[in-house]
Amino acid sequence: MLVKLATRNLKLYDNLQAEAGFNFLLRKSGYVKIAKEEDAEVIERETRFLRKQGVEVELMQPEDVGLLFPDINVEAFSAASYFADGGVVFPWPVIWGLAKGCRKLGVRIYDYTPANVVVENRKVKGVKTPEGFHRADYVINAAGAWSNEVSREAGVDLNNRIVREEICVIESLKPYIDPYIIDISRGLYVSQSMRGEIVGGIVGEVNGINMKSSLDFLVRYARSVTQLIPKLRGLSVLRQWAGIYDVSRDNRPVAGFTNVEGFVQLNGFGRQGMSIGVAAGEELAKLLFGKRSLFGD
Ligand SMILES: Cc1cc2nc3c(=O)[nH]c(=O)nc-3n(C[C@H](O)[C@H](O)[C@H](O)COP(=O)(O)OP(=O)(O)OC[C@H]3O[C@@H](n4cnc5c(N)ncnc54)[C@H](O)[C@@H]3O)c2cc1C
């Protein structure tokens, strides 16, 4: 299911940029996954699985990665895979573009407006906001890391884990890191924005709702990223921040109807929301309109 969603999501990004008239800053310049010896099997197994699903991922030797990106320390890992159609998208332009497209279609979006779901006799009535009550037949809980709270309000159990992830930006260099690189052994990822800033972080840890940045992260990140790309030594950090996301218990999105009539889940995306979220929204729409969907009939 995740492969189908991710493949469809890439296509939707292409189509929706044109439809909304907004550039998502999507750059399909490849996705490289690397691992140390002890995790090589994970990459090999995943590549075999993806290829069976028709995704054109290739296994690579460290030296081949060195050809794609000469500054990488090929001694720092022993296995790699490469997905040429993968890449990087900027989350903010995606959200702004989708909002613009929705407004063009007549959707009303209330920015910065907290909503509380109102349920009576196990049936959704609508949402309460500071501006008043809005009647609704359906309320979709797409509240990310706050989905557990929204579910609790509706009287529905949801036990997603909340993960905090820290990330930072290093000063601009002439764009030269083409692919997105993720090292599954160190939990480290790095890419370069079109402005030349080097964006990278360490895959998050279970933490609860906490969006504070830490010095500990900066030290760990600096150590790992310079092991992998020694030329980054000595560059300045421009800014750092942290975000939170919710991970479902089975690592798949939580999507579909609940035992409260009209209360629908669409959350638990973990570290994959930017890769599958738009396609998941499309599948949920099919489900609500009674069509066949990856989330059921
Ligand atoms: C540092 C970092 C790096 C990441 N890297 C990647 C990556 O490389 N690839 C990838 O695919 N994903 C990545 N992710 C994960 C991705 O950002 C999430 O999967 C995605 O944002 C989830 O989308 P969502 O819409 O479900 O939740 P969110 O984006 O969290 O949106 C939920 C929204 O609901 C709002 N909300 C909550 N409660 C209420 C309420 N009661 N009323 C009204 N609004 C409410 C919140 O304010 C929020 O705006 C990363 C996340 C972080 C933090």
The ligand as a MOL file (V3000), in Angstrom:
LIG
                    3D

  0  0  0     0  0            999 V3000
M  V30 BEGIN CTAB
M  V30 COUNTS 53 58 0 0 0
M  V30 BEGIN ATOM
M  V30 1 C 12.2720 17.4860 10.8070 0
M  V30 2 C 11.2910 16.6770 10.0080 0
M  V30 3 C 11.6850 16.0500 8.8320 0
M  V30 4 C 10.7690 15.3180 8.0790 0
M  V30 5 N 11.1900 14.7330 6.9190 0
M  V30 6 C 10.3000 14.0810 6.1410 0
M  V30 7 C 10.6970 13.5060 4.9140 0
M  V30 8 O 11.8680 13.5710 4.5410 0
M  V30 9 N 9.7700 12.8940 4.1430 0
M  V30 10 C 8.4640 12.8210 4.5260 0
M  V30 11 O 7.6540 12.2710 3.7820 0
M  V30 12 N 8.0530 13.3330 5.6990 0
M  V30 13 C 8.9490 13.9550 6.5220 0
M  V30 14 N 8.5440 14.4770 7.7230 0
M  V30 15 C 7.2070 14.1340 8.2120 0
M  V30 16 C 6.0960 15.0040 7.6470 0
M  V30 17 O 6.3630 16.3540 7.9420 0
M  V30 18 C 4.7840 14.5330 8.2960 0
M  V30 19 O 4.5700 13.1720 7.9700 0
M  V30 20 C 3.6060 15.3600 7.7660 0
M  V30 21 O 3.7560 16.7200 8.1030 0
M  V30 22 C 2.3020 14.8420 8.3620 0
M  V30 23 O 1.2850 15.6120 7.8040 0
M  V30 24 P -0.0990 15.7810 8.5490 0
M  V30 25 O -0.8900 16.7100 7.6930 0
M  V30 26 O -0.6560 14.4550 8.9210 0
M  V30 27 O 0.2620 16.5020 9.9520 0
M  V30 28 P 0.8560 17.9500 10.1840 0
M  V30 29 O 1.7130 18.3740 9.0550 0
M  V30 30 O 1.4330 17.9220 11.5770 0
M  V30 31 O -0.4400 18.8700 10.1750 0
M  V30 32 C -1.4130 18.7710 11.1870 0
M  V30 33 C -1.9860 20.1690 11.3690 0
M  V30 34 O -3.1500 20.0850 12.1920 0
M  V30 35 C -3.1730 21.2360 13.0240 0
M  V30 36 N -4.0320 20.9460 14.1820 0
M  V30 37 C -3.8000 20.0940 15.2090 0
M  V30 38 N -4.8380 20.0760 16.0490 0
M  V30 39 C -5.7650 20.9400 15.5420 0
M  V30 40 C -7.0740 21.3620 15.9570 0
M  V30 41 N -7.6650 20.8930 17.0660 0
M  V30 42 N -7.7150 22.2730 15.1900 0
M  V30 43 C -7.1680 22.7560 14.0450 0
M  V30 44 N -5.9270 22.3790 13.5860 0
M  V30 45 C -5.2580 21.4910 14.3410 0
M  V30 46 C -1.7050 21.4360 13.3950 0
M  V30 47 O -1.4920 22.7620 13.8310 0
M  V30 48 C -1.0300 21.1340 12.0580 0
M  V30 49 O -0.9170 22.2870 11.2660 0
M  V30 50 C 9.4260 15.2000 8.5140 0
M  V30 51 C 9.0170 15.8440 9.6890 0
M  V30 52 C 9.9370 16.5740 10.4320 0
M  V30 53 C 9.4760 17.2560 11.6970 0
M  V30 END ATOM
M  V30 BEGIN BOND
M  V30 1 1 1 2
M  V30 2 1 2 3
M  V30 3 2 2 52
M  V30 4 2 3 4
M  V30 5 1 4 5
M  V30 6 1 4 50
M  V30 7 2 5 6
M  V30 8 1 6 7
M  V30 9 1 6 13
M  V30 10 2 7 8
M  V30 11 1 7 9
M  V30 12 1 9 10
M  V30 13 2 10 11
M  V30 14 1 10 12
M  V30 15 2 12 13
M  V30 16 1 13 14
M  V30 17 1 14 15
M  V30 18 1 14 50
M  V30 19 1 15 16
M  V30 20 1 16 17
M  V30 21 1 16 18
M  V30 22 1 18 19
M  V30 23 1 18 20
M  V30 24 1 20 21
M  V30 25 1 20 22
M  V30 26 1 22 23
M  V30 27 1 23 24
M  V30 28 2 24 25
M  V30 29 1 24 26
M  V30 30 1 24 27
M  V30 31 1 27 28
M  V30 32 2 28 29
M  V30 33 1 28 30
M  V30 34 1 28 31
M  V30 35 1 31 32
M  V30 36 1 32 33
M  V30 37 1 33 34
M  V30 38 1 33 48
M  V30 39 1 34 35
M  V30 40 1 35 36
M  V30 41 1 35 46
M  V30 42 1 36 37
M  V30 43 1 36 45
M  V30 44 2 37 38
M  V30 45 1 38 39
M  V30 46 1 39 40
M  V30 47 2 39 45
M  V30 48 1 40 41
M  V30 49 2 40 42
M  V30 50 1 42 43
M  V30 51 2 43 44
M  V30 52 1 44 45
M  V30 53 1 46 47
M  V30 54 1 46 48
M  V30 55 1 48 49
M  V30 56 2 50 51
M  V30 57 1 51 52
M  V30 58 1 52 53
M  V30 END BOND
M  V30 END CTAB
M  END
